[in-house]
Amino acid sequence: MERRLERIHGALSELIGWHQPAAMALEDLYFGKNVHSAMAVGRASGAAMLAAAQGGVRCFTYTPQAIKKAVCGSGAAGKDQVQRMVGTLLGLPEPPTPDHAADALAVAICHGGGTAHQAAVESASRLPAEAGLAG
């Protein structure tokens, strides 16, 4: 496990160095029936967050329901519906596969929608009072 986490951390650190992203978005850990899998995912998320922190990149996390709602309009959407909507939203000729790729793109779509709204609100709050928009 420690070698796998080292590889995850190293690869993400390298990608962060190359691309210098402004943010990293992750899906919150979902505790299902398999505790062993949940622990492995939690450890990998921790390695990703550490790489982001060391690279000066802000991390954002979203629940699976929030991601599904952002992409499909319903927090109860199934994996196949998420795949189809991600493909549609991104103008892809067919839904992305495997489903993990669609999930990653769905997280990015969720974050992009949220940060665009947040940036608009922050921008509006910085407008001068004479614009009639300051509170």
N, C-alpha and C positions, 0 to 999 in steps of 0.2 A: 504494500500500500504506500509506504513512504517513497519508493522509487517512482510510482505512478504519479503521486502528488508533486514530486520534484519535476517530472516531465511536464505536467500541466502548468505548474508555476513558471518553469523556464520558457515554455512555448508562448505563454501569454505575455510574459515580460518582454520577450523578443518582439512579438506583434505590437505591443504597446509602444516600444521604442521605435519601431518602423513607422507606424501609422499615427502616433501621437493623438489618440482619440480624446475627445472632451469628456466622455462619460462611458461607463460600462453599465449595462442593464442585465440583471439576472432574474430568473424566476425564483421566488421564495420556495423554500423547501416544503414539499407536500408530504405529510406523513401518511402513507397508505398502510397496507397490511404487512409489507415487508420492511421490517425495521433495519435489517442489514443493508438493504439498498438505500434506505433513507440516510443512514449514517455515511455511506460512501459518497452519496451526492452532497451531503453537508460538508464533508471534508474537502471535496473538489471545489465547492463554492468558496470555502475558506481560502484555498490556495489561489483561486481567481481574485478574491477580494484583496489578498495580500499583494499579489502582483500589481493590482490597480493602485493600491495605496502607495507602494514603493515607486510607482511610475507617476504619482501625482494625479491620478485619474479618479474622479468622483464615481462612487457606485450607487446604483439605484436598484431596488428590488420590487418586484410586483408579484402579487398572488396569482396562482393559476386562473382564478375566477376573473380577476381584473384584466388579465391578458386576453382571455376568451371574450370578455365583454367588449374590449377595445377593438378586437378584430372582427368578431361575429355579431356583436350586439347582445349577446347572451352569455352569462358566466357559466352556463351549463352546456355549452357547445361541446360536441364530440371531436375527437382527434381528426376524423375525416373532414368534418365541417371546417375546422381550423385550417387544414391543409388547402382546401378548396378556396377559402376566403383569402388566405395569404397569397395564393397564386393569382386570384382576381385583383386584389389590391395592388399587387406589384406588376400586373400586366404580363404575367408569365404565360407561356403557351400551354402549360399544364401545371398541376399542383406540385410543389417541391417535395422531393423524397430524399432520404427517409423522413419519417415523421419528426425526428429530432431536428432536422434542418428546418422544417416548417415551424417547429416550436421556437427555435432560435430567432427566426425571422419575425415570428409573432411577438416575441419579447421586444424586438427592435421597433416594430410598428407601434406597440403599446407605448414604449418610451418616447418615441418620436412625437406621437400625438400629445402626450402629457407634457413634454418639455416645450413644445411649440406653444401650447396654451400658457404654461408657466412663464415663458419668455415674453409673451405678449402682455401678460398681466404686469410683470416687472417693468417692462418698457413703458407701459401706460402710467405706472406709478411714479416714474421719473420725469414725466412731462412737467414743464413749468406751470405754476398756478395760473398765469395769465391765459393759458390754453383752456381754462375752465374745466379741467379734468382732475386737478389735484384735490385730494381729500382732506 
